[in-house]
Amino acid sequence: MSKDRLIYVDRTRAIAQLLFQRMEVFAGTYIGLNPSDDAGKYLVLAMDFSVVNERDVARSFTNVVNASIYDFSETYCQAGLLDKAVAIDDEDFASSLSNMASAVSLSGNKLSLIDR
């Protein structure tokens, strides 16, 4: 892993986790009929960094991360996998990430990050 990276994402593992989380893809197959103990325990935060604006990287990056966390929160709250919405800090994406990690931890689930 490069030392200059803020976040490291293992794409192969993240994609596999996403696929296994979406068990409907495997309906009727051995995997779908015999899920592992970890099935559905990974909540997936997908982020698309390709939309970060070069003219204001810091602000744009914060907006991208916060928008992804907002979508994550809405999706998993509606699915009943998070007890309450994640608090978003408009000025500090690290605070938003920390709030999300706490919410996931309290839910008893695990978190997986993917870059769309």
Buried (B, 14 or more C-beta within 10 A) or exposed (E): EEEEEEEEBEEEEBEEBBEBBEBEEBEEEEBEEEEEEEBBBBBBBBBEBEEBEEEEEEEBBBBBBBBBBBEBBEBBBEEEBBEEBBBBBEEEBEBBBBBBEEBBEEBEBEBBBBEE
